[in-house]
Amino acid sequence: MGVISFTGVKVFSTTLARDRENMGENITKWLKENQNVDVVDKIVTQSSDKEFHCLTITLFYRHKS
């Protein structure tokens, strides 16, 4: 398996329920505003404690040539 090269990272993260509901729309908006990038990998992380639930989506991208 080869190494995935990337030139940038964009992190979307929230603990608020309404923001988690809108996260997909926020990511889509960012992708439309940054059409000069190709997403080459992603990591979805969910964590929680007694009070908060955090969702983080990390996009690894490289600029289109």
C-alpha positions in Angstrom: 0.0 0.0 0.0 1.4 3.4 -1.0 1.7 6.6 0.9 -1.0 9.1 0.3 0.4 12.6 -0.3 -1.5 15.7 0.6 -0.8 19.4 0.8 -3.5 20.5 3.2 -5.8 19.5 6.0 -9.3 20.9 6.8 -10.9 20.1 10.1 -14.6 20.4 10.9 -15.5 19.8 14.5 -18.4 20.5 16.8 -20.0 19.6 20.1 -23.4 21.3 19.5 -26.2 19.1 18.3 -27.6 21.6 15.8 -24.0 22.1 14.4 -23.6 18.4 14.0 -26.8 18.3 12.0 -25.5 21.0 9.7 -21.9 19.7 9.4 -22.6 17.9 6.0 -23.9 21.2 4.5 -20.9 23.1 5.9 -18.5 20.5 4.3 -20.3 20.7 1.0 -20.2 24.5 1.0 -16.4 24.4 1.8 -15.9 21.9 -1.1 -17.8 24.1 -3.5 -15.8 27.1 -2.4 -12.5 25.2 -2.8 -12.9 23.4 -6.1 -9.2 23.6 -6.6 -8.6 20.8 -4.2 -8.9 17.0 -4.4 -9.8 15.2 -1.1 -7.4 12.2 -0.9 -8.4 10.9 2.5 -10.7 11.5 5.5 -11.0 10.6 9.1 -14.2 10.7 11.1 -13.8 10.9 14.9 -16.5 10.8 17.5 -15.8 11.2 21.2 -18.0 11.9 24.2 -18.0 12.4 28.0 -20.8 12.8 30.5 -21.9 16.1 29.0 -20.6 16.5 25.5 -20.5 14.6 22.2 -17.9 15.8 19.7 -17.9 14.9 16.1 -14.8 15.8 14.0 -14.3 15.2 10.3 -10.8 15.7 9.0 -10.2 16.1 5.2 -6.8 15.6 3.7 -6.4 17.2 0.3 -4.0 18.3 -2.3 -4.3 21.2 -4.7 -5.2 20.3 -8.3 -2.4 20.9 -10.7 
